[in-house]
């Protein structure tokens, strides 16, 4: 049998880019709201990798810290 190589599991808090699902869990905000915030601030707090929207964790943390309401 082939031995499968497993990718090392990186905790969400140590990742630079998060998927919308991971960001929703990390920030405790709904997926729709995370996607809306990311698309409204594309290039500042999020980027596209192909057709996948990825959230820049540190930038989103700063953005949320400056918001009065979500």
N, CA, C, O and CB atoms as a CASP TS submission, in Angstrom:
PFRMAT TS
TARGET T0000
AUTHOR 0000-0000-0000
METHOD Language model
MODEL 1
PARENT N/A
ATOM      1  N   UNK     1       0.821  -1.189   0.000  1.00  0.00           N
ATOM      2  CA  UNK     1       0.000   0.000   0.000  1.00  0.00           C
ATOM      3  C   UNK     1       0.860   1.246   0.000  1.00  0.00           C
ATOM      4  O   UNK     1       1.978   1.262   0.515  1.00  0.00           O
ATOM      5  CB  UNK     1      -0.931   0.002   1.192  1.00  0.00           C
ATOM      6  N   UNK     2       0.308   2.280  -0.588  1.00  0.00           N
ATOM      7  CA  UNK     2       0.990   3.563  -0.611  1.00  0.00           C
ATOM      8  C   UNK     2       0.853   4.272   0.720  1.00  0.00           C
ATOM      9  O   UNK     2      -0.209   4.275   1.342  1.00  0.00           O
ATOM     10  CB  UNK     2       0.447   4.435  -1.728  1.00  0.00           C
ATOM     11  N   UNK     3       1.923   4.857   1.128  1.00  0.00           N
ATOM     12  CA  UNK     3       1.864   5.671   2.337  1.00  0.00           C
ATOM     13  C   UNK     3       1.447   7.072   1.929  1.00  0.00           C
ATOM     14  O   UNK     3       2.085   7.700   1.084  1.00  0.00           O
ATOM     15  CB  UNK     3       3.235   5.684   3.095  1.00  0.00           C
ATOM     16  N   UNK     4       0.395   7.547   2.522  1.00  0.00           N
ATOM     17  CA  UNK     4      -0.090   8.881   2.214  1.00  0.00           C
ATOM     18  C   UNK     4       0.694   9.921   2.999  1.00  0.00           C
ATOM     19  O   UNK     4       0.912   9.789   4.203  1.00  0.00           O
ATOM     20  CB  UNK     4      -1.586   8.995   2.518  1.00  0.00           C
ATOM     21  N   UNK     5       1.104  10.944   2.293  1.00  0.00           N
ATOM     22  CA  UNK     5       1.793  12.045   2.955  1.00  0.00           C
ATOM     23  C   UNK     5       0.737  13.037   3.415  1.00  0.00           C
ATOM     24  O   UNK     5      -0.034  13.562   2.611  1.00  0.00           O
ATOM     25  CB  UNK     5       2.842  12.726   2.006  1.00  0.00           C
ATOM     26  N   UNK     6       0.713  13.282   4.690  1.00  0.00           N
ATOM     27  CA  UNK     6      -0.254  14.226   5.240  1.00  0.00           C
ATOM     28  C   UNK     6       0.390  15.597   5.364  1.00  0.00           C
ATOM     29  O   UNK     6       1.548  15.733   5.757  1.00  0.00           O
ATOM     30  CB  UNK     6      -0.779  13.745   6.613  1.00  0.00           C
ATOM     31  N   UNK     7      -0.396  16.604   5.017  1.00  0.00           N
ATOM     32  CA  UNK     7       0.073  17.970   5.204  1.00  0.00           C
ATOM     33  C   UNK     7       0.062  18.274   6.691  1.00  0.00           C
ATOM     34  O   UNK     7      -0.838  17.832   7.405  1.00  0.00           O
ATOM     35  CB  UNK     7      -0.804  18.988   4.415  1.00  0.00           C
ATOM     36  N   UNK     8       1.037  19.015   7.162  1.00  0.00           N
ATOM     37  CA  UNK     8       1.011  19.372   8.582  1.00  0.00           C
ATOM     38  C   UNK     8      -0.183  20.278   8.882  1.00  0.00           C
ATOM     39  O   UNK     8      -0.471  21.213   8.136  1.00  0.00           O
ATOM     40  CB  UNK     8       2.330  20.070   8.992  1.00  0.00           C
ATOM     41  N   UNK     9      -0.857  19.991   9.960  1.00  0.00           N
ATOM     42  CA  UNK     9      -2.022  20.788  10.354  1.00  0.00           C
ATOM     43  C   UNK     9      -1.543  22.081  10.998  1.00  0.00           C
ATOM     44  O   UNK     9      -0.825  22.059  11.998  1.00  0.00           O
ATOM     45  CB  UNK     9      -2.944  19.994  11.331  1.00  0.00           C
ATOM     46  N   UNK    10      -1.939  23.193  10.426  1.00  0.00           N
ATOM     47  CA  UNK    10      -1.566  24.501  10.949  1.00  0.00           C
ATOM     48  C   UNK    10      -2.793  25.096  11.629  1.00  0.00           C
ATOM     49  O   UNK    10      -3.854  25.177  11.009  1.00  0.00           O
ATOM     50  CB  UNK    10      -1.028  25.444   9.814  1.00  0.00           C
ATOM     51  N   UNK    11      -2.675  25.510  12.875  1.00  0.00           N
ATOM     52  CA  UNK    11      -3.824  26.122  13.561  1.00  0.00           C
ATOM     53  C   UNK    11      -4.285  27.387  12.831  1.00  0.00           C
ATOM     54  O   UNK    11      -3.471  28.108  12.253  1.00  0.00           O
ATOM     55  CB  UNK    11      -3.462  26.459  15.028  1.00  0.00           C
ATOM     56  N   UNK    12      -5.573  27.644  12.860  1.00  0.00           N
ATOM     57  CA  UNK    12      -6.135  28.809  12.171  1.00  0.00           C
ATOM     58  C   UNK    12      -5.477  30.101  12.648  1.00  0.00           C
ATOM     59  O   UNK    12      -5.262  31.021  11.858  1.00  0.00           O
ATOM     60  CB  UNK    12      -7.652  28.881  12.391  1.00  0.00           C
ATOM     61  N   UNK    13      -5.163  30.167  13.921  1.00  0.00           N
ATOM     62  CA  UNK    13      -4.581  31.398  14.474  1.00  0.00           C
ATOM     63  C   UNK    13      -3.172  31.669  13.952  1.00  0.00           C
ATOM     64  O   UNK    13      -2.653  32.768  14.146  1.00  0.00           O
ATOM     65  CB  UNK    13      -4.551  31.319  15.988  1.00  0.00           C
ATOM     66  N   UNK    14      -2.543  30.695  13.296  1.00  0.00           N
ATOM     67  CA  UNK    14      -1.199  30.884  12.761  1.00  0.00           C
ATOM     68  C   UNK    14      -1.174  31.015  11.240  1.00  0.00           C
ATOM     69  O   UNK    14      -0.118  31.265  10.658  1.00  0.00           O
ATOM     70  CB  UNK    14      -0.322  29.737  13.180  1.00  0.00           C
ATOM     71  N   UNK    15      -2.319  30.850  10.596  1.00  0.00           N
ATOM     72  CA  UNK    15      -2.379  30.956   9.140  1.00  0.00           C
ATOM     73  C   UNK    15      -2.403  32.417   8.732  1.00  0.00           C
ATOM     74  O   UNK    15      -2.934  33.265   9.449  1.00  0.00           O
ATOM     75  CB  UNK    15      -3.615  30.220   8.584  1.00  0.00           C
ATOM     76  N   UNK    16      -1.821  32.705   7.570  1.00  0.00           N
ATOM     77  CA  UNK    16      -1.845  34.069   7.034  1.00  0.00           C
ATOM     78  C   UNK    16      -3.127  34.296   6.247  1.00  0.00           C
ATOM     79  O   UNK    16      -3.775  35.331   6.398  1.00  0.00           O
ATOM     80  CB  UNK    16      -0.610  34.332   6.139  1.00  0.00           C
ATOM     81  N   UNK    17      -3.500  33.324   5.401  1.00  0.00           N
ATOM     82  CA  UNK    17      -4.717  33.411   4.607  1.00  0.00           C
ATOM     83  C   UNK    17      -5.730  32.396   5.098  1.00  0.00           C
ATOM     84  O   UNK    17      -5.394  31.239   5.349  1.00  0.00           O
ATOM     85  CB  UNK    17      -4.415  33.190   3.120  1.00  0.00           C
ATOM     86  N   UNK    18      -6.976  32.837   5.235  1.00  0.00           N
ATOM     87  CA  UNK    18      -8.055  31.973   5.698  1.00  0.00           C
ATOM     88  C   UNK    18      -9.126  31.878   4.623  1.00  0.00           C
ATOM     89  O   UNK    18      -9.389  32.847   3.910  1.00  0.00           O
ATOM     90  CB  UNK    18      -8.656  32.498   7.022  1.00  0.00           C
ATOM     91  N   UNK    19      -9.738  30.715   4.511  1.00  0.00           N
ATOM     92  CA  UNK    19     -10.908  30.597   3.659  1.00  0.00           C
ATOM     93  C   UNK    19     -12.060  31.317   4.350  1.00  0.00           C
ATOM     94  O   UNK    19     -11.955  31.686   5.520  1.00  0.00           O
ATOM     95  CB  UNK    19     -11.260  29.097   3.371  1.00  0.00           C
ATOM     96  N   UNK    20     -13.149  31.514   3.632  1.00  0.00           N
ATOM     97  CA  UNK    20     -14.312  32.182   4.222  1.00  0.00           C
ATOM     98  C   UNK    20     -14.827  31.364   5.403  1.00  0.00           C
ATOM     99  O   UNK    20     -15.204  31.933   6.428  1.00  0.00           O
ATOM    100  CB  UNK    20     -15.435  32.379   3.163  1.00  0.00           C
ATOM    101  N   UNK    21     -14.848  30.043   5.275  1.00  0.00           N
ATOM    102  CA  UNK    21     -15.315  29.183   6.369  1.00  0.00           C
ATOM    103  C   UNK    21     -14.414  29.315   7.594  1.00  0.00           C
ATOM    104  O   UNK    21     -14.909  29.455   8.712  1.00  0.00           O
ATOM    105  CB  UNK    21     -15.369  27.716   5.913  1.00  0.00           C
ATOM    106  N   UNK    22     -13.103  29.273   7.396  1.00  0.00           N
ATOM    107  CA  UNK    22     -12.170  29.403   8.511  1.00  0.00           C
ATOM    108  C   UNK    22     -12.290  30.776   9.162  1.00  0.00           C
ATOM    109  O   UNK    22     -12.255  30.888  10.388  1.00  0.00           O
ATOM    110  CB  UNK    22     -10.732  29.167   8.036  1.00  0.00           C
ATOM    111  N   UNK    23     -12.433  31.821   8.347  1.00  0.00           N
ATOM    112  CA  UNK    23     -12.557  33.179   8.884  1.00  0.00           C
ATOM    113  C   UNK    23     -13.838  33.327   9.699  1.00  0.00           C
ATOM    114  O   UNK    23     -13.843  33.992  10.735  1.00  0.00           O
ATOM    115  CB  UNK    23     -12.533  34.212   7.745  1.00  0.00           C
ATOM    116  N   UNK    24     -14.915  32.716   9.239  1.00  0.00           N
ATOM    117  CA  UNK    24     -16.180  32.783   9.977  1.00  0.00           C
ATOM    118  C   UNK    24     -16.035  32.143  11.357  1.00  0.00           C
ATOM    119  O   UNK    24     -16.551  32.667  12.344  1.00  0.00           O
ATOM    120  CB  UNK    24     -17.307  32.087   9.183  1.00  0.00           C
ATOM    121  N   UNK    25     -15.343  31.030  11.422  1.00  0.00           N
ATOM    122  CA  UNK    25     -15.113  30.357  12.709  1.00  0.00           C
ATOM    123  C   UNK    25     -14.181  31.197  13.582  1.00  0.00           C
ATOM    124  O   UNK    25     -14.453  31.402  14.765  1.00  0.00           O
ATOM    125  CB  UNK    25     -14.514  28.938  12.488  1.00  0.00           C
ATOM    126  N   UNK    26     -13.087  31.678  13.002  1.00  0.00           N
ATOM    127  CA  UNK    26     -12.074  32.430  13.749  1.00  0.00           C
ATOM    128  C   UNK    26     -12.647  33.722  14.337  1.00  0.00           C
ATOM    129  O   UNK    26     -12.410  34.034  15.504  1.00  0.00           O
ATOM    130  CB  UNK    26     -10.884  32.755  12.841  1.00  0.00           C
ATOM    131  N   UNK    27     -13.405  34.476  13.520  1.00  0.00           N
ATOM    132  CA  UNK    27     -13.924  35.770  13.964  1.00  0.00           C
ATOM    133  C   UNK    27     -15.310  35.670  14.591  1.00  0.00           C
ATOM    134  O   UNK    27     -15.832  36.666  15.091  1.00  0.00           O
ATOM    135  CB  UNK    27     -13.968  36.727  12.801  1.00  0.00           C
ATOM    136  N   UNK    28     -15.911  34.486  14.571  1.00  0.00           N
ATOM    137  CA  UNK    28     -17.257  34.268  15.111  1.00  0.00           C
ATOM    138  C   UNK    28     -18.275  35.206  14.451  1.00  0.00           C
ATOM    139  O   UNK    28     -19.107  35.826  15.114  1.00  0.00           O
ATOM    140  CB  UNK    28     -17.260  34.474  16.640  1.00  0.00           C
ATOM    141  N   UNK    29     -18.175  35.285  13.129  1.00  0.00           N
ATOM    142  CA  UNK    29     -19.073  36.083  12.300  1.00  0.00           C
ATOM    143  C   UNK    29     -19.597  35.147  11.220  1.00  0.00           C
ATOM    144  O   UNK    29     -18.900  34.214  10.822  1.00  0.00           O
ATOM    145  CB  UNK    29     -18.346  37.355  11.679  1.00  0.00           C
ATOM    146  N   UNK    30     -20.802  35.380  10.746  1.00  0.00           N
ATOM    147  CA  UNK    30     -21.385  34.539   9.721  1.00  0.00           C
ATOM    148  C   UNK    30     -20.602  34.574   8.406  1.00  0.00           C
ATOM    149  O   UNK    30     -19.918  35.552   8.105  1.00  0.00           O
ATOM    150  CB  UNK    30     -22.805  34.957   9.477  1.00  0.00           C
ATOM    151  N   UNK    31     -20.711  33.500   7.636  1.00  0.00           N
ATOM    152  CA  UNK    31     -19.994  33.395   6.370  1.00  0.00           C
ATOM    153  C   UNK    31     -20.422  34.475   5.381  1.00  0.00           C
ATOM    154  O   UNK    31     -19.585  35.028   4.668  1.00  0.00           O
ATOM    155  CB  UNK    31     -20.212  32.023   5.762  1.00  0.00           C
ATOM    156  N   UNK    32     -21.714  34.777   5.333  1.00  0.00           N
ATOM    157  CA  UNK    32     -22.198  35.806   4.409  1.00  0.00           C
ATOM    158  C   UNK    32     -21.597  37.167   4.746  1.00  0.00           C
ATOM    159  O   UNK    32     -21.208  37.919   3.853  1.00  0.00           O
ATOM    160  CB  UNK    32     -23.733  35.883   4.446  1.00  0.00           C
ATOM    161  N   UNK    33     -21.523  37.475   6.030  1.00  0.00           N
ATOM    162  CA  UNK    33     -20.978  38.764   6.459  1.00  0.00           C
ATOM    163  C   UNK    33     -19.478  38.832   6.171  1.00  0.00           C
ATOM    164  O   UNK    33     -18.987  39.862   5.709  1.00  0.00           O
ATOM    165  CB  UNK    33     -21.246  38.993   7.963  1.00  0.00           C
ATOM    166  N   UNK    34     -18.752  37.757   6.435  1.00  0.00           N
ATOM    167  CA  UNK    34     -17.309  37.713   6.146  1.00  0.00           C
ATOM    168  C   UNK    34     -17.089  37.917   4.650  1.00  0.00           C
ATOM    169  O   UNK    34     -16.238  38.713   4.251  1.00  0.00           O
ATOM    170  CB  UNK    34     -16.682  36.358   6.613  1.00  0.00           C
ATOM    171  N   UNK    35     -17.857  37.195   3.811  1.00  0.00           N
ATOM    172  CA  UNK    35     -17.722  37.320   2.365  1.00  0.00           C
ATOM    173  C   UNK    35     -18.017  38.752   1.914  1.00  0.00           C
ATOM    174  O   UNK    35     -17.296  39.298   1.080  1.00  0.00           O
ATOM    175  CB  UNK    35     -18.659  36.332   1.652  1.00  0.00           C
ATOM    176  N   UNK    36     -19.071  39.360   2.461  1.00  0.00           N
ATOM    177  CA  UNK    36     -19.422  40.735   2.106  1.00  0.00           C
ATOM    178  C   UNK    36     -18.310  41.707   2.492  1.00  0.00           C
ATOM    179  O   UNK    36     -17.928  42.561   1.693  1.00  0.00           O
ATOM    180  CB  UNK    36     -20.733  41.142   2.784  1.00  0.00           C
ATOM    181  N   UNK    37     -17.793  41.582   3.704  1.00  0.00           N
ATOM    182  CA  UNK    37     -16.718  42.457   4.166  1.00  0.00           C
ATOM    183  C   UNK    37     -15.469  42.276   3.309  1.00  0.00           C
ATOM    184  O   UNK    37     -14.806  43.252   2.959  1.00  0.00           O
ATOM    185  CB  UNK    37     -16.395  42.179   5.642  1.00  0.00           C
ATOM    186  N   UNK    38     -15.153  41.038   2.976  1.00  0.00           N
ATOM    187  CA  UNK    38     -13.965  40.744   2.176  1.00  0.00           C
ATOM    188  C   UNK    38     -14.100  41.304   0.764  1.00  0.00           C
ATOM    189  O   UNK    38     -13.155  41.893   0.238  1.00  0.00           O
ATOM    190  CB  UNK    38     -13.720  39.234   2.120  1.00  0.00           C
ATOM    191  N   UNK    39     -15.267  41.126   0.146  1.00  0.00           N
ATOM    192  CA  UNK    39     -15.473  41.621  -1.212  1.00  0.00           C
ATOM    193  C   UNK    39     -15.509  43.150  -1.255  1.00  0.00           C
ATOM    194  O   UNK    39     -15.053  43.752  -2.227  1.00  0.00           O
ATOM    195  CB  UNK    39     -16.768  41.052  -1.788  1.00  0.00           C
ATOM    196  N   UNK    40     -16.049  43.782  -0.207  1.00  0.00           N
ATOM    197  CA  UNK    40     -16.080  45.242  -0.140  1.00  0.00           C
ATOM    198  C   UNK    40     -14.687  45.833   0.053  1.00  0.00           C
ATOM    199  O   UNK    40     -14.448  46.984  -0.313  1.00  0.00           O
ATOM    200  CB  UNK    40     -16.992  45.694   0.990  1.00  0.00           C
ATOM    201  N   UNK    41     -13.781  45.069   0.614  1.00  0.00           N
ATOM    202  CA  UNK    41     -12.415  45.533   0.896  1.00  0.00           C
ATOM    203  C   UNK    41     -11.384  44.671   0.183  1.00  0.00           C
ATOM    204  O   UNK    41     -10.307  44.413   0.719  1.00  0.00           O
ATOM    205  CB  UNK    41     -12.144  45.526   2.407  1.00  0.00           C
ATOM    206  N   UNK    42     -11.713  44.229  -1.021  1.00  0.00           N
ATOM    207  CA  UNK    42     -10.829  43.369  -1.796  1.00  0.00           C
ATOM    208  C   UNK    42      -9.505  44.078  -2.068  1.00  0.00           C
ATOM    209  O   UNK    42      -9.484  45.241  -2.471  1.00  0.00           O
ATOM    210  CB  UNK    42     -11.499  42.956  -3.118  1.00  0.00           C
ATOM    211  N   UNK    43      -8.425  43.383  -1.848  1.00  0.00           N
ATOM    212  CA  UNK    43      -7.103  43.969  -2.011  1.00  0.00           C
ATOM    213  C   UNK    43      -6.535  44.491  -0.708  1.00  0.00           C
ATOM    214  O   UNK    43      -5.318  44.572  -0.542  1.00  0.00           O
ATOM    215  CB  UNK    43      -7.155  45.078  -3.015  1.00  0.00           C
ATOM    216  N   UNK    44      -7.412  44.843   0.214  1.00  0.00           N
ATOM    217  CA  UNK    44      -6.956  45.320   1.529  1.00  0.00           C
ATOM    218  C   UNK    44      -7.026  44.218   2.573  1.00  0.00           C
ATOM    219  O   UNK    44      -6.076  44.022   3.330  1.00  0.00           O
ATOM    220  CB  UNK    44      -7.793  46.518   1.985  1.00  0.00           C
ATOM    221  N   UNK    45      -8.143  43.492   2.623  1.00  0.00           N
ATOM    222  CA  UNK    45      -8.297  42.435   3.629  1.00  0.00           C
ATOM    223  C   UNK    45      -8.527  41.066   3.009  1.00  0.00           C
ATOM    224  O   UNK    45      -8.633  40.070   3.725  1.00  0.00           O
ATOM    225  CB  UNK    45      -9.444  42.766   4.556  1.00  0.00           C
ATOM    226  N   UNK    46      -8.607  41.009   1.679  1.00  0.00           N
ATOM    227  CA  UNK    46      -8.859  39.725   1.028  1.00  0.00           C
ATOM    228  C   UNK    46      -8.282  39.721  -0.382  1.00  0.00           C
ATOM    229  O   UNK    46      -8.073  40.771  -0.990  1.00  0.00           O
ATOM    230  CB  UNK    46     -10.368  39.423   0.988  1.00  0.00           C
ATOM    231  N   UNK    47      -8.031  38.523  -0.884  1.00  0.00           N
ATOM    232  CA  UNK    47      -7.524  38.331  -2.237  1.00  0.00           C
ATOM    233  C   UNK    47      -8.217  37.114  -2.849  1.00  0.00           C
ATOM    234  O   UNK    47      -8.764  36.269  -2.140  1.00  0.00           O
ATOM    235  CB  UNK    47      -5.969  38.152  -2.237  1.00  0.00           C
ATOM    236  N   UNK    48      -8.180  37.047  -4.161  1.00  0.00           N
ATOM    237  CA  UNK    48      -8.678  35.866  -4.851  1.00  0.00           C
ATOM    238  C   UNK    48      -7.492  35.016  -5.273  1.00  0.00           C
ATOM    239  O   UNK    48      -6.495  35.532  -5.778  1.00  0.00           O
ATOM    240  CB  UNK    48      -9.551  36.253  -6.077  1.00  0.00           C
ATOM    241  N   UNK    49      -7.606  33.712  -5.063  1.00  0.00           N
ATOM    242  CA  UNK    49      -6.660  32.740  -5.589  1.00  0.00           C
ATOM    243  C   UNK    49      -7.470  31.890  -6.558  1.00  0.00           C
ATOM    244  O   UNK    49      -8.135  30.939  -6.149  1.00  0.00           O
ATOM    245  CB  UNK    49      -5.974  31.864  -4.436  1.00  0.00           C
ATOM    246  N   UNK    50      -7.415  32.229  -7.833  1.00  0.00           N
ATOM    247  CA  UNK    50      -8.308  31.609  -8.799  1.00  0.00           C
ATOM    248  C   UNK    50      -9.696  32.136  -8.535  1.00  0.00           C
ATOM    249  O   UNK    50      -9.935  33.340  -8.630  1.00  0.00           O
ATOM    250  CB  UNK    50      -8.266  30.052  -8.713  1.00  0.00           C
ATOM    251  N   UNK    51     -10.617  31.248  -8.206  1.00  0.00           N
ATOM    252  CA  UNK    51     -11.966  31.696  -7.866  1.00  0.00           C
ATOM    253  C   UNK    51     -12.243  31.571  -6.374  1.00  0.00           C
ATOM    254  O   UNK    51     -13.381  31.747  -5.940  1.00  0.00           O
ATOM    255  CB  UNK    51     -12.997  30.900  -8.650  1.00  0.00           C
ATOM    256  N   UNK    52     -11.224  31.271  -5.591  1.00  0.00           N
ATOM    257  CA  UNK    52     -11.379  31.126  -4.138  1.00  0.00           C
ATOM    258  C   UNK    52     -11.039  32.437  -3.437  1.00  0.00           C
ATOM    259  O   UNK    52      -9.953  32.988  -3.618  1.00  0.00           O
ATOM    260  CB  UNK    52     -10.482  29.983  -3.602  1.00  0.00           C
ATOM    261  N   UNK    53     -11.963  32.919  -2.650  1.00  0.00           N
ATOM    262  CA  UNK    53     -11.761  34.137  -1.868  1.00  0.00           C
ATOM    263  C   UNK    53     -11.030  33.785  -0.581  1.00  0.00           C
ATOM    264  O   UNK    53     -11.491  32.941   0.187  1.00  0.00           O
ATOM    265  CB  UNK    53     -13.115  34.836  -1.559  1.00  0.00           C
ATOM    266  N   UNK    54      -9.900  34.425  -0.344  1.00  0.00           N
ATOM    267  CA  UNK    54      -9.104  34.183   0.861  1.00  0.00           C
ATOM    268  C   UNK    54      -8.974  35.478   1.651  1.00  0.00           C
ATOM    269  O   UNK    54      -8.725  36.545   1.090  1.00  0.00           O
ATOM    270  CB  UNK    54      -7.702  33.622   0.499  1.00  0.00           C
ATOM    271  N   UNK    55      -9.146  35.365   2.943  1.00  0.00           N
ATOM    272  CA  UNK    55      -9.101  36.509   3.849  1.00  0.00           C
ATOM    273  C   UNK    55      -7.712  36.596   4.466  1.00  0.00           C
ATOM    274  O   UNK    55      -7.179  35.595   4.945  1.00  0.00           O
ATOM    275  CB  UNK    55     -10.191  36.394   4.953  1.00  0.00           C
ATOM    276  N   UNK    56      -7.126  37.786   4.455  1.00  0.00           N
ATOM    277  CA  UNK    56      -5.835  38.019   5.105  1.00  0.00           C
ATOM    278  C   UNK    56      -6.139  38.241   6.581  1.00  0.00           C
ATOM    279  O   UNK    56      -6.671  39.283   6.964  1.00  0.00           O
ATOM    280  CB  UNK    56      -5.054  39.257   4.468  1.00  0.00           C
ATOM    281  N   UNK    57      -5.798  37.259   7.404  1.00  0.00           N
ATOM    282  CA  UNK    57      -6.205  37.243   8.812  1.00  0.00           C
ATOM    283  C   UNK    57      -5.803  38.510   9.556  1.00  0.00           C
ATOM    284  O   UNK    57      -6.638  39.123  10.222  1.00  0.00           O
ATOM    285  CB  UNK    57      -5.608  36.043   9.506  1.00  0.00           C
ATOM    286  N   UNK    58      -4.551  38.907   9.457  1.00  0.00           N
ATOM    287  CA  UNK    58      -4.065  40.058  10.230  1.00  0.00           C
ATOM    288  C   UNK    58      -4.728  41.356   9.783  1.00  0.00           C
ATOM    289  O   UNK    58      -5.030  42.216  10.610  1.00  0.00           O
ATOM    290  CB  UNK    58      -2.547  40.183  10.098  1.00  0.00           C
ATOM    291  N   UNK    59      -4.954  41.501   8.483  1.00  0.00           N
ATOM    292  CA  UNK    59      -5.601  42.712   7.958  1.00  0.00           C
ATOM    293  C   UNK    59      -7.068  42.760   8.369  1.00  0.00           C
ATOM    294  O   UNK    59      -7.593  43.824   8.697  1.00  0.00           O
ATOM    295  CB  UNK    59      -5.479  42.771   6.421  1.00  0.00           C
ATOM    296  N   UNK    60      -7.729  41.600   8.348  1.00  0.00           N
ATOM    297  CA  UNK    60      -9.137  41.557   8.757  1.00  0.00           C
ATOM    298  C   UNK    60      -9.260  41.860  10.248  1.00  0.00           C
ATOM    299  O   UNK    60     -10.216  42.512  10.667  1.00  0.00           O
ATOM    300  CB  UNK    60      -9.760  40.176   8.435  1.00  0.00           C
ATOM    301  N   UNK    61      -8.301  41.393  11.054  1.00  0.00           N
ATOM    302  CA  UNK    61      -8.309  41.704  12.482  1.00  0.00           C
ATOM    303  C   UNK    61      -8.254  43.213  12.689  1.00  0.00           C
ATOM    304  O   UNK    61      -9.002  43.763  13.498  1.00  0.00           O
ATOM    305  CB  UNK    61      -7.125  41.017  13.199  1.00  0.00           C
ATOM    306  N   UNK    62      -7.360  43.886  11.950  1.00  0.00           N
ATOM    307  CA  UNK    62      -7.239  45.337  12.052  1.00  0.00           C
ATOM    308  C   UNK    62      -8.515  46.022  11.587  1.00  0.00           C
ATOM    309  O   UNK    62      -8.980  46.972  12.218  1.00  0.00           O
ATOM    310  CB  UNK    62      -6.046  45.833  11.232  1.00  0.00           C
ATOM    311  N   UNK    63      -9.078  45.545  10.493  1.00  0.00           N
ATOM    312  CA  UNK    63     -10.302  46.134   9.944  1.00  0.00           C
ATOM    313  C   UNK    63     -11.455  46.016  10.936  1.00  0.00           C
ATOM    314  O   UNK    63     -12.184  46.983  11.156  1.00  0.00           O
ATOM    315  CB  UNK    63     -10.676  45.456   8.616  1.00  0.00           C
ATOM    316  N   UNK    64     -11.622  44.853  11.526  1.00  0.00           N
ATOM    317  CA  UNK    64     -12.712  44.644  12.488  1.00  0.00           C
ATOM    318  C   UNK    64     -12.502  45.500  13.734  1.00  0.00           C
ATOM    319  O   UNK    64     -13.468  46.007  14.305  1.00  0.00           O
ATOM    320  CB  UNK    64     -12.812  43.153  12.879  1.00  0.00           C
ATOM    321  N   UNK    65     -11.260  45.663  14.157  1.00  0.00           N
ATOM    322  CA  UNK    65     -10.966  46.472  15.339  1.00  0.00           C
ATOM    323  C   UNK    65     -11.359  47.935  15.130  1.00  0.00           C
ATOM    324  O   UNK    65     -11.659  48.638  16.096  1.00  0.00           O
ATOM    325  CB  UNK    65      -9.481  46.376  15.687  1.00  0.00           C
ATOM    326  N   UNK    66     -11.360  48.399  13.881  1.00  0.00           N
ATOM    327  CA  UNK    66     -11.696  49.788  13.582  1.00  0.00           C
ATOM    328  C   UNK    66     -13.182  49.998  13.327  1.00  0.00           C
ATOM    329  O   UNK    66     -13.641  51.138  13.265  1.00  0.00           O
ATOM    330  CB  UNK    66     -10.915  50.255  12.388  1.00  0.00           C
ATOM    331  N   UNK    67     -13.941  48.914  13.177  1.00  0.00           N
ATOM    332  CA  UNK    67     -15.370  49.019  12.884  1.00  0.00           C
ATOM    333  C   UNK    67     -16.175  49.280  14.159  1.00  0.00           C
ATOM    334  O   UNK    67     -15.881  48.721  15.216  1.00  0.00           O
ATOM    335  CB  UNK    67     -15.870  47.738  12.196  1.00  0.00           C
ATOM    336  N   UNK    68     -17.184  50.127  14.047  1.00  0.00           N
ATOM    337  CA  UNK    68     -18.096  50.351  15.165  1.00  0.00           C
ATOM    338  C   UNK    68     -19.204  49.318  15.156  1.00  0.00           C
ATOM    339  O   UNK    68     -19.620  48.833  16.209  1.00  0.00           O
ATOM    340  CB  UNK    68     -18.688  51.764  15.110  1.00  0.00           C
ATOM    341  N   UNK    69     -19.683  48.980  13.963  1.00  0.00           N
ATOM    342  CA  UNK    69     -20.700  47.944  13.819  1.00  0.00           C
ATOM    343  C   UNK    69     -20.314  47.050  12.652  1.00  0.00           C
ATOM    344  O   UNK    69     -19.611  47.466  11.732  1.00  0.00           O
ATOM    345  CB  UNK    69     -22.114  48.564  13.605  1.00  0.00           C
ATOM    346  N   UNK    70     -20.789  45.811  12.711  1.00  0.00           N
ATOM    347  CA  UNK    70     -20.545  44.885  11.623  1.00  0.00           C
ATOM    348  C   UNK    70     -21.804  44.702  10.914  1.00  0.00           C
ATOM    349  O   UNK    70     -21.860  43.953   9.939  1.00  0.00           O
ATOM    350  CB  UNK    70     -19.991  43.559  12.093  1.00  0.00           C
TER
END
